[in-house]
Amino acid sequence: MRIHRHLIPAIALAVLPISSAQAGLTGVSVGAGLWSQDPRGYMESDGNRADVEDDLQIGSETGYFVWADLRHPVPILPRLKLQYTPINLTGSGTVDNSFEFGGVGFTTQEDVDSEVELDQTDIVLYWTPWSLLFDLDVGLNIKYIDGFVEVESQNNGEREKVSFSGPLPLAYARTEFRMPGTGFFGGGEGSFLAYDGHRIVDVTLRGGYRAGYGVGSLAVEGGWKYQNIRLDDFDDIDADVTVEGPYIGVSARF
């Protein structure tokens, strides 16, 4: 079961009183993109650590992300952004050094298939205290992580799978600068957590071009996405995984 299928409708229902309390939303933005994901780090279960690259034989992948942003004119109420970022990393290879994961041992020269999943649903409640020469948003991001690590031996069929999931609260900030009269823009967005042994840094740096049409606009952008997810006894798993790389995206405002 993927939690985002249930969370997003629930949050949409929760925000209905906001939209019904006034004439309607002042704007809706939607977007999607492709992200080249280059991973490194480790996953640990039952005291056994597996390196993402050296042990699990995980390499780079191309993933996607989608998001929606709902804006309204009530200053004291937060605006809402929803984003879904699936991260699914797979690999196959020969083990260079023996290791254990979740109680199962994998020996040198053993061939393994591995999969790491770190799906994320971000539910962001934010305010915009400044929007003159540039936009500044600040708020709270509830990041729901739903993932697993699976390792299987091609030699003897032994297999270990460890699943984990749960929400974490992060501070959120976003800024966007615009070049007047050109349509070009740049900026960044980030969510941060350092609490109870957990540490998450989720940053996007972007630049792009936006063109108006009718009452809306279309934009293309590119940049760099960086995530470092450090978990300490999170649903019985420890991890320190970094995923980063360039991305391209498109979006529309209505």
Beta strands, then each sheet from edge to edge (+ up, - down):
strand 1: 27-45
strand 2: 48-51
strand 3: 61-71
strand 4: 79-85
strand 5: 88-94
strand 6: 99-101
strand 7: 104-106
strand 8: 111-131
strand 9: 134-153
strand 10: 159-178
strand 11: 184-195
strand 12: 198-213
strand 13: 216-234
strand 14: 237-253
sheet 1: 2+ 1- 3+ 4- 8+ 5-
sheet 2: 2+ 1- 14+ 13- 12+ 11- 10+ 9-
sheet 3: 6+ 7-
end
